[in-house]
Amino acid sequence: MKKHFLGLRTTIYKVSDITQAKSWYGNILGVEPYFDEPYYVGYNVAGYELGLQPDEKNDAKTDGVVTYWGVDNAEEKYNELLEAGATTYEAPTEVGGGIVVAAVKDPWENISGIIYNPHFSL
């Protein structure tokens, strides 16, 4: 049987101010972008891509999809994100088996999820 999907590769957040967003995400991620142009800024996050795209209106937000980024400690990372200017979307919650999820909204209203999953391995 043919595989149709190979796994998550890129998550893109639309932002009204790409310069501010580049600074904010650079601080949050602890890395500089590997691709930095006025039309797109790309970060390599442990082999996955987080992209920023300028969007002057920045009004096409949805709660229908949340991408969860793996972390070593969901509570700690959640608090770091709030201290950096994010706002609560979903407080840290243990969902079973020691798995903890949380989500925040960045300053441009994009939802970012975080997950600690002690059972996950590549």
N, C-alpha and C positions, 0 to 999 in steps of 0.2 A: 504494500500500500504506500502511496506517495505521501510524504510529509508536506503539508501546506503551510505550516507556520514553523519557524525555527526558533522562536522565543523573542522576548522583548529586546529591542535594540536602542530605541530613542524615545524620550519623552520631551515634548516641546511646550514651553510656556510662553504665552504672548504677553508682552509688557509694553506699557506706554512710554517708559524711559529706559532705553537699553543701557545707557551709561550707568545709571543708578542700579539697575538690575544686575549688571555685570559685577559691580562692586559688592552688592549684597550677596549674590550667590557665590562669588569668589571667597568671601569671608565665611559663609556657611559651609561650603564644601572643603575649604582649606587648600584649593588648587587654583591655578590660573587656567583660563581657557586655552585649549589647543588650537581653536579656530576663532578668530576675532575680526569680524567685518561688520560694517554698519547694518547689514541686512540679516546677520545671523551670528550668534556667539555660541560656541560648542564646548562643553566640558566632558572629559572622560572621567566617569565615576566608576572605578573598579571594572572597567570594560563595557560599561553601558553609557549611553550618551544622554546628557541633559542639554537641551538646546533652548536658547532664548531668541525670540523673533520680535522685532518691533511691530507694534500695532497701536497706532495713534488713538483709535477709539477705545481699544481694550475692553470691549463690552460683550464678547462672546464667551462668557464664563458658564460653566455647567457643573453641577454636582453629580452628574451621571457617571463619571469616571474618576477614580482615584488611583494613582500609581504609588505603590509603597516601596520606599528605599530601605534596604536592610541596614540595621544599626546594631551595635553591641549592647546598647542600653537605651530602651525606648523612652523611659522617664527622663533620663539625663539629657538626651538629644532634644526631646520635646521642650524641656525648660530652656535649653540653649537657643532654640528657635524663637521662643517667646521673648527672651531677653534681646534677641537681635531684631525684633520688630514684627515678627509674625503674630497672628492672632489665632485663638483656638478655633478649630473646626470639630475635632473629635479628641477628647481627653484620653490619655493612656488607659487602655482597657485590656485586661487579660481575657483572651477569647478561648482558652483551653490549652492544655498541654504545655503550659509555660510560654505560650506565644502572646506577645503584647503588641497591640497596634495603637497608633495615634495619628492625627492629621492636623495640619495647620493651614492657614491661608497666608501666602506671602503678601508683601505690601501692594501687589497688583491683583490680589484676589484669586490667584491660582492656588489650587489645593494640592498640597504635598503630603503624602502619607509616609509614615515610618513604621517599620516592623522589626521586632526582635523575634526571631524564630530559631530556637535552639536545635531544631530538627532539620533545618535547611542545609543542603550542601550541593555544590555544583558537580 
